[in-house]
Amino acid sequence: MSENCLLNLVVAPEIEDAVTDWLLEYPTVSGFSSYSISGHGSSEQRMTLAEQVAGRCRQQLFQLHLPCVDAQALLSDIKQVFRGSGMHYWLLPVIDAGHVD
C-alpha cells in the first residue's frame, strides 16, 4: 500500500450532517471534500418508491486524502460509530498529489 490514500465514503442524506460533524472533530482529519451525488444500482430495498421510479437515490460522497495508516484507523472507528448505517466506502492509493503554485 502506498503512503497516502483517498478514502471515499457514500452516505445517506439522513446521516450527512452527523458524518460531517464527526469528521470535522476527528483528530487526524485535516479536511475533506463532499459532493451531492445520485446512486444508481440494484439496492432497491434501500430506495423509496419515488427513488425506485426515478432509478436513482440521493447520496453524499465524502473524499478524504490522508496517510493510509490514518485512513485504516478512521475506517475502524467509522465501522463502530456508524454501524448499521449502510455507508459504503472504498480506499484507493494516491500515486501523486500536491499544489500547483
N, C-alpha and C positions, 0 to 999 in steps of 0.2 A: 504494500500500500504506500502511496506517496505521502509526503509530509503534510500536505493540505488537502482538504476535501470540500465538496459542495454538498451540503445536506439540504434535501428538498422535502418539505412537509406539505401534504394536501389535507386540509381540514374543512369540516362542515361549517357553514356560516354561524351556527349556534354556538360554536366554541372559539370563533375567530378572536373575539376580544380577550377571552381568557388566555389563549395561547400568546397573543401579542403582549399582554401584561406580564405573563410568566417569562417570556423570552427577554423582555426588557430588564427584568430583575435578575436573570441568570448570570452568575459571576463571570463565566468565560465567554459570553456573547457580547461582542463589542458593537454589533449592528447586524441588520438583516434587511432584506427586501421582501415585500409582499405584493401579491397581484391577485385580482379577481379573475377567476378562470371558470370555464364550463367543463364539467366532467361528462364524458361520453363513454358508454360501455355497457356491460351486461349485469351490473348490480342493481337491477330494477327493484329489488326488495328494499333498498335504502332510499328510493326515489318516491316523491309524492306523485299523485295521479297526474298533476299538471306537468311535472318534470318528465314523466313517462311519455306523455303525449308529445311534448317538445323534443324528446330524445336527448335531453341534457339536464344536468343539475348544476346549480351554482356552488362553487367551492372557492377556497382561498389557498393560494400557494405561497409558502414561505421559503426563502432561499437564504442559507447561511454559509458563508465561506469562513472556515476555521481549521485549525490543526486537526488531523484525523483522531488523535488521542482525545481531544476535547469533544469532537463530534460523537465518538463512541460513548463517552460519559454522559453527554447530553441526551443521546438516544435512550440510554439505560434509564435515566430519570423520567424522560417523556413516557416511556412504557409503563412506569408506575403511576405518575401523576395523571395521565390521560388514558388510563386503562379503560377499555370498553368504548372509546370514542369513535372507533372506526378510522382513525387517522392513518393515512398511507404515507410511506416515506421511501426514499431511495438516496443512496450515498454514492458520490462519484469522486474519483481522484481529480485533483486540479493539476494540470500539466504546467500551466504558467498563469501568472496574474500580476497585476501591477497598475500603476497610474501613468497616463500619458501626460507628460509635462510640456 
